[in-house]
Structures are given as structure tokens and as C-alpha cells.
Amino acid sequence: MTQVTKDLYQVKEKMYVATDCIIFGFHEGKLKLLVFKRRVAPLQGEWSLIGSFVQLDEDLEVAGQRVLNEITGLENVFMQQLRTYGKKDRDPGYRCISVAQYALIRIDEYDEKLVEEHGAHWYEIENLPSLILDHNDMVQDALLQLKQNARYKPIGFELLPEKFTIPQLQSLYEAIYQRELDARNFRKKVLSLNVLEKLEEKDKSTSKRGAFLYKFNYENYQKLLKSGYNFEIA
């Protein structure tokens, strides 16, 4: 454990620093958010994002990763710092600022037992319950950031299984952008980027003929980035 440095400032007024995690998943064509019922006062029993106070001996990013791991059992997933929320009266418990971080996980990979033990639930973005404090603002800000990132980075692939079909990929981006995309143009665009690797396998869950499965090719994507190409998928 890292030794905490002696407090040289000796400021009488102090405050808490927390991190709240906006955990997105994608399942059956729907973008979803993981929330739980708060277990401590104040506001105990109300719907909340999953968060924690940042410990003295850990970096902010590490605190977010710890929270994510404690709830889902996952490590090494996409997580990005969003912004800081610091209105003086935002938390009735005490003066507290929170740094929001949003994560993208594959719903088929998380530890269901852990999620259940923490009383967490997946809600479709369109049907979210009202959240405590400024957590609703955090979710809206995260959605906006997700949309912006998805236009120029292959961020959406973090939400899909390792193998996926073009229609599944399109369904994901429609969920992120919250609008329909032309199937022919979308397919032409994503294939022209040369970042998808076509497999011999097919997904026959929706038809007898089936649809070919693909994998994301990170190596080709890195080559695109180095060449200065602007990755805009839709």
C-alpha cells in the first residue's frame, strides 16, 4: 500500500472526492445503463449510479477501475473520464465533488452474480428511472460524449461481442445516435474502412441463410490513425 504523505496544508475545511461510473452496455439492439439502489443514507433506497469515494492512496482512474471491477468483475475495459461535478449543494451528505467516468462493457462478459449481489440492474436508456443528485446530468453528458466519440473513433466495438454481424454493428450505432441509418450506405462505409475482418462463420439466429460474422482489426485501425485518416463511421 502506498504511504500517504503528511498533510502539510492543515486546512480546516475539507471535502470528499468521489467518482461515479456511468456503465454502458448493449444488448438486443438496446443501449443500456447499469444502476443500483443506494445502500447508505442520505437517499438510501433510491436509484443511483455506481460510485465510491476516492481513497487517499489511489489515483482517480484506479478508483474508477476498482468500482467497475467490484461491480462487474471486469478489468481492462474502455473507461474515460467525463467531467467534474462540484456544485456546493450537490450532495446533502456533506460537501463532495464527483469526477464522473464512463465505461463501455460487453454485457455477455460481466459477472452476473456480482451484479446481482450489489443489487444492480440494467435499464434501457429510454426507460431509465430518475437518479439521485446530479446523476441524471452525468448520464446525459456521457451520452453526448459517447455520440461524439463514436463519430471519430471505433468506440462502438467495445460494446459488441468479439464476433458480430454488420446488422448488429449498425443496430449499435443506431442506438448510440438514436436515429436510423441507411443499411446500404452503412455497410459500404464500414467495409471501405478496412477495419473489419470477415470470418467464415455465420450467425443464423435471425435467418436460415445467416449473416457473416466479422471481427474488428485493431492493427488496420492503427494504420489508419497514423495515416491521418478521420474515422467517421456514420
Legacy VTK file of the C-alpha trace (Angstrom):
# vtk DataFile Version 3.0
C-alpha trace
ASCII
DATASET POLYDATA
POINTS 234 float
0.000 0.000 0.000
1.282 3.463 -0.874
2.182 5.562 2.153
0.087 8.719 2.417
2.108 11.942 2.629
1.724 14.026 5.777
-0.834 16.814 5.435
1.284 19.951 5.067
-1.629 22.266 4.302
-3.585 21.860 7.530
-6.712 23.406 6.029
-9.585 23.238 8.478
-12.300 22.934 5.841
-12.092 19.755 3.815
-14.319 17.916 1.385
-14.824 14.468 -0.107
-13.829 13.447 -3.630
-15.892 10.730 -5.250
-16.032 9.057 -8.621
-19.292 7.938 -10.210
-19.284 5.397 -13.023
-21.659 5.531 -15.975
-21.538 1.918 -17.161
-22.993 1.352 -20.627
-23.817 -1.988 -22.198
-25.526 -3.068 -25.423
-27.999 -5.945 -25.589
-30.722 -6.997 -28.042
-30.430 -3.777 -30.017
-30.699 -1.524 -26.972
-28.144 0.704 -25.270
-28.394 0.093 -21.521
-27.094 1.575 -18.281
-26.176 -0.225 -15.064
-27.665 1.416 -11.954
-28.409 0.305 -8.406
-30.397 1.299 -5.344
-28.234 3.309 -2.977
-27.438 1.421 0.222
-26.394 4.282 2.505
-28.029 7.445 3.830
-28.871 10.018 2.700
-31.144 8.992 -0.185
-30.894 5.314 0.748
-33.003 3.067 -1.479
-33.138 5.479 -4.420
-31.715 4.764 -7.855
-28.120 5.828 -8.316
-25.062 5.471 -10.478
-22.409 3.201 -9.022
-19.611 5.100 -7.332
-17.214 5.410 -4.429
-15.094 7.895 -2.532
-11.569 8.070 -3.912
-9.152 6.580 -1.399
-6.118 8.555 -0.264
-3.692 6.006 -1.695
-5.190 5.564 -5.165
-5.261 7.526 -8.416
-8.616 8.750 -9.678
-8.533 6.424 -12.695
-7.702 3.499 -10.415
-10.705 4.339 -8.232
-12.985 4.103 -11.275
-11.439 0.801 -12.314
-11.863 -0.515 -8.778
-15.558 0.386 -8.725
-16.100 -1.231 -12.120
-14.272 -4.397 -11.074
-16.133 -4.665 -7.762
-19.490 -4.493 -9.530
-18.873 -6.402 -12.780
-15.708 -8.436 -12.196
-14.239 -6.948 -15.383
-10.782 -5.462 -15.942
-9.090 -3.680 -18.828
-12.294 -2.301 -20.343
-12.801 1.056 -22.032
-13.172 3.813 -19.440
-12.902 7.552 -19.975
-13.029 10.488 -17.584
-16.028 12.667 -18.330
-16.055 15.834 -16.214
-16.186 17.075 -12.625
-19.431 17.920 -10.817
-18.881 20.304 -7.932
-21.889 22.441 -7.032
-21.626 23.273 -3.350
-25.046 21.810 -2.507
-24.979 18.799 -4.839
-24.766 16.223 -2.026
-26.868 16.528 1.167
-24.482 14.121 2.923
-21.554 16.573 3.004
-19.523 18.815 0.710
-18.410 16.481 -2.041
-17.215 16.810 -5.614
-17.514 13.903 -8.014
-15.497 13.075 -11.101
-17.644 11.049 -13.478
-16.117 8.309 -15.627
-17.965 6.339 -18.246
-17.257 2.765 -19.240
-18.286 0.530 -22.123
-18.604 -3.170 -21.391
-19.777 -6.267 -23.190
-22.893 -7.473 -21.432
-22.087 -11.098 -22.235
-18.788 -10.904 -20.306
-19.633 -9.393 -16.916
-20.087 -11.374 -13.697
-23.859 -11.665 -13.291
-23.554 -12.942 -9.718
-21.532 -9.908 -8.640
-24.007 -7.515 -10.240
-26.882 -9.298 -8.516
-25.117 -9.201 -5.130
-24.796 -5.413 -5.410
-28.464 -5.046 -6.336
-27.591 -3.518 -9.700
-29.913 -3.602 -12.712
-29.663 -2.887 -16.432
-32.094 -0.279 -17.755
-32.643 0.770 -21.339
-31.551 4.365 -21.864
-35.063 5.330 -22.957
-36.578 3.911 -19.745
-34.178 4.998 -17.011
-35.581 5.621 -13.535
-34.952 9.041 -12.012
-31.483 9.077 -10.435
-30.260 10.846 -7.290
-28.237 14.056 -7.019
-26.862 15.170 -10.400
-26.558 11.637 -11.773
-29.146 12.305 -14.487
-26.904 15.122 -15.745
-23.917 12.785 -15.691
-25.755 10.249 -17.845
-26.816 12.866 -20.394
-23.285 14.257 -20.570
-21.900 10.748 -21.011
-24.366 10.021 -23.821
-23.320 13.202 -25.601
-19.643 12.298 -25.216
-20.338 8.763 -26.427
-22.024 10.107 -29.560
-19.134 12.463 -30.267
-16.519 9.763 -29.729
-18.415 7.240 -31.823
-18.240 9.501 -34.874
-14.454 9.551 -34.981
-13.244 6.504 -33.049
-14.152 2.803 -33.230
-15.513 3.105 -29.716
-18.666 1.155 -30.501
-16.748 -2.077 -30.886
-16.147 -2.052 -27.123
-19.856 -2.809 -26.649
-20.114 -5.705 -29.101
-19.112 -9.345 -28.724
-15.758 -10.201 -30.277
-17.624 -11.594 -33.298
-20.566 -9.671 -34.745
-22.563 -9.104 -37.917
-22.842 -5.875 -39.916
-26.539 -5.536 -38.962
-25.589 -5.887 -35.272
-22.962 -3.182 -35.691
-25.486 -0.920 -37.407
-28.023 -1.562 -34.650
-25.437 -0.471 -32.084
-24.666 2.799 -33.847
-28.367 3.488 -34.296
-28.763 3.025 -30.525
-25.864 5.408 -29.849
-27.034 8.070 -32.321
-30.700 7.409 -31.528
-31.676 7.518 -35.184
-31.986 5.101 -38.092
-29.121 4.657 -40.554
-29.388 3.595 -44.174
-28.313 -0.069 -44.228
-26.700 0.022 -47.681
-24.675 3.179 -47.006
-23.636 1.977 -43.566
-22.386 -1.358 -44.873
-20.495 0.316 -47.714
-18.894 2.793 -45.321
-17.705 0.353 -42.653
-16.322 -2.100 -45.190
-14.477 0.659 -47.048
-12.560 1.499 -43.861
-10.859 -1.892 -43.970
-11.025 -2.294 -40.184
-13.317 -5.332 -40.222
-12.059 -8.878 -40.707
-14.630 -11.165 -42.344
-14.879 -14.659 -40.854
-16.075 -17.908 -42.381
-18.640 -18.290 -39.601
-22.244 -17.161 -39.871
-24.850 -16.036 -37.386
-28.073 -17.925 -38.193
-30.096 -16.715 -35.222
-32.294 -14.465 -37.374
-32.476 -16.415 -40.663
-31.622 -19.778 -42.228
-29.278 -18.112 -44.676
-27.481 -16.305 -41.878
-25.128 -13.342 -41.897
-21.342 -13.483 -41.944
-19.559 -12.662 -38.717
-16.766 -10.085 -38.504
-14.008 -9.113 -36.079
-12.535 -5.676 -35.513
-8.973 -5.342 -36.836
-7.113 -3.034 -34.424
-3.898 -3.250 -36.439
-5.533 -1.817 -39.557
-7.226 0.852 -37.459
-3.868 1.958 -36.032
-2.510 2.229 -39.586
-5.458 4.450 -40.480
-4.783 6.677 -37.487
-1.095 7.058 -38.355
-2.005 7.998 -41.918
-4.139 10.851 -40.573
-7.447 9.292 -41.650
-10.531 10.590 -39.849
-12.525 7.563 -38.731
-16.167 8.544 -39.222
-18.427 5.531 -39.265
-21.796 7.215 -39.794
LINES 1 235
234 0 1 2 3 4 5 6 7 8 9 10 11 12 13 14 15 16 17 18 19 20 21 22 23 24 25 26 27 28 29 30 31 32 33 34 35 36 37 38 39 40 41 42 43 44 45 46 47 48 49 50 51 52 53 54 55 56 57 58 59 60 61 62 63 64 65 66 67 68 69 70 71 72 73 74 75 76 77 78 79 80 81 82 83 84 85 86 87 88 89 90 91 92 93 94 95 96 97 98 99 100 101 102 103 104 105 106 107 108 109 110 111 112 113 114 115 116 117 118 119 120 121 122 123 124 125 126 127 128 129 130 131 132 133 134 135 136 137 138 139 140 141 142 143 144 145 146 147 148 149 150 151 152 153 154 155 156 157 158 159 160 161 162 163 164 165 166 167 168 169 170 171 172 173 174 175 176 177 178 179 180 181 182 183 184 185 186 187 188 189 190 191 192 193 194 195 196 197 198 199 200 201 202 203 204 205 206 207 208 209 210 211 212 213 214 215 216 217 218 219 220 221 222 223 224 225 226 227 228 229 230 231 232 233
